[in-house]
């Protein structure tokens, strides 16, 4: 039986959804250095989480 995590659309969708939430929080509630840190976390979330999920699917 195939795992849902084997689909790139699911993996990148999960990373993108959490990154969007972090972006919204950064724009709404943070400012200055904290906002920059949250932006870096969101980009990392977009790039790294799908790779971890791919490894978890294998």
N, C-alpha and C positions, 0 to 999 in steps of 0.2 A: 504494500500500500504506500502510495506516494505521500510525502509530507507537504504541507502547505508552504513550509519554509524553503522548499526546493525551487519555488517560483521566484524569479527576480522581481517581479511586480510586487509580490507580497513583502519581500525583504526590504526593498527600497521604499515601499509605501509605509511600512512601520517606522523606518528611520525618518522619513519625511514628515509624518504626522507628529512625531515627538519634537522634531526640529521646528515645525511651525508653532507649536505650543511655546517652545522656549523663545522664539522670535517675538511672539505676542507679549509674553511676560517682560521681555527686555524692553520693548517699545513702550509698554504701559506703565511699568512699575520701577524700572531701573534707570539710572543715569550715570554718566561718567565712566569710570573704570569698570564698575559692575556690569554696565550695559555691554561694554566691549568684551568682557569675559563671557557673558552669556551668548554673544554672537559667535565667539570662538567655539563654545560648547555646542551650539546649534550646528555649525559647519562640521564639526567633528562627528556629531550625531549622524549627519547625512552621509559621511564618508566611511565611518568605521563600523557602525551598527550592522549594515548589510553584510559586511565581511564576517562578523561574529555569527550572525544568523546563518550564513552559508555554511560555516564550519559546524554549527550545531545541527544542521540538516543532514550532514554526511555521516 
